[in-house]
Amino acid sequence: MNDPYDIRDDLEPGIDADLVALADRLRDARPVPRPGFRGDLGRRLAARDRPHFIAAHVRAAIATYALAGTVLLTIGALGAGGVGPLG
């Protein structure tokens, strides 16, 4: 991971101390989510890594795209035949 105090070399002298102080102040003032939210988020993210959860979402996405493609091909075929919204 990067050093939190890694500052560019092309800044004016003395600016780096101000930036470090600003970074410390922002880090200390940053709000932290409630413990209940953090725990719930951790459990949800852990559940997403399960293979059956991923497989179910992949199957749903495939079915949705296949259905949408079929509908679009049907509309295109009807339009080429002179029927429908594109006729």
C-alpha positions in Angstrom: 0.0 0.0 0.0 1.1 3.5 -0.6 2.7 5.6 2.2 -0.1 8.0 3.4 2.5 10.8 3.5 3.9 10.2 0.0 3.9 13.7 -1.5 5.0 14.8 -4.9 8.5 16.1 -5.3 7.5 19.1 -7.5 5.8 21.1 -4.8 7.1 24.2 -3.2 9.2 23.9 -0.1 7.2 23.9 3.1 4.0 22.8 1.4 4.5 19.2 2.4 4.1 19.9 6.1 0.8 21.7 5.5 -0.5 18.8 3.4 0.5 16.2 6.1 -1.3 18.3 8.7 -4.4 18.6 6.5 -4.3 14.8 5.8 -4.1 14.1 9.5 -7.0 16.5 10.3 -9.2 15.0 7.6 -8.5 11.4 8.6 -9.3 12.2 12.3 -12.5 14.0 11.4 -13.8 11.3 9.1 -17.1 9.8 10.3 -17.2 6.1 11.0 -20.4 4.1 10.2 -22.3 2.5 13.0 -21.1 -0.9 14.1 -24.4 -2.5 13.2 -24.1 -1.2 9.6 -20.5 -2.3 9.3 -21.4 -5.8 10.6 -24.4 -6.1 8.2 -22.3 -4.9 5.3 -19.6 -7.4 6.1 -22.1 -10.3 6.2 -23.7 -9.2 2.9 -20.3 -8.9 1.2 -19.3 -12.3 2.5 -22.5 -13.8 1.3 -21.9 -12.5 -2.2 -18.7 -14.5 -2.5 -20.6 -17.8 -2.2 -20.6 -19.7 -5.5 -24.4 -20.4 -5.5 -25.1 -16.7 -5.0 -22.9 -15.8 -8.0 -24.3 -18.6 -10.1 -27.9 -17.5 -9.4 -27.1 -14.0 -10.5 -25.3 -15.1 -13.6 -28.3 -17.3 -14.6 -30.7 -14.5 -14.0 -28.5 -12.1 -16.1 -28.3 -14.6 -19.0 -32.0 -15.2 -19.0 -32.7 -11.4 -19.0 -30.4 -10.8 -21.9 -31.7 -13.7 -23.8 -35.3 -12.5 -23.4 -34.4 -9.0 -24.3 -32.5 -10.2 -27.4 -35.5 -12.4 -28.5 -37.9 -9.4 -28.1 -35.6 -7.2 -30.1 -35.1 -9.8 -32.9 -38.9 -10.3 -33.0 -39.5 -6.6 -33.4 -36.8 -6.4 -36.1 -38.3 -9.3 -38.0 -41.8 -7.8 -37.8 -40.4 -4.4 -39.0 -38.7 -6.1 -41.9 -41.9 -7.8 -42.8 -43.7 -4.5 -42.9 -45.6 -5.0 -39.6 -45.2 -3.5 -36.2 -43.7 -0.2 -35.1 -40.9 -0.2 -37.7 -43.2 -1.2 -40.6 
